[in-house]
């Protein structure tokens, strides 16, 4: 049946059939073209080509709609991700500023502590030096005193030896023993 229609359409549209004359005549080329066009459109409708084209266009439109929805979702996700990264960047920047400020404070505190430790060390060394000087002075005074006592004893011994007689020595020894006894009791 399709072949018959196709053959009829070819024969009707042939230039040998088309000629000038009244409009509703097969010799009129305009009328033959009109009939061929109507037959062509009829075949397209009979084969359900408009429904097929509509379905293809609907599928294409749905695909485009899906692609746009997916692109919209991806854009929203990208915006959310960008906002998240910007917030993280601000947080990290604030944290780095806090770390820098803390490090400066710790450095200042360490410098102040080092200064205090240095002053304390200097004071301890000065005190130790003063103690050593005082100890050296006392040792020198003691040495001088001991030497003076030794010299005094030697001189006193020589003076007493020159002035002392045997009776005076005995009396002096007795007086010293009495003096020691009195102090011990």
Buried (B, 14 or more C-beta within 10 A) or exposed (E): EEEEBEEEBEEBBEEEEBEEEEEEEBEBBEBBEEBBEEBEEEBEEEEEEEEEEEEEEEEEEEEEEEEEEEEEEEEEEEEEEEEEEEEEEEEEEEEEEEEEEEEEEEEEEEEEEEEEEEEEEEEEEEEEEEEEEEEEEEEEEEEEEEEEEEEEEEEEEEEEEEEBEEEEEEEEEEEEEEEEEEEEE
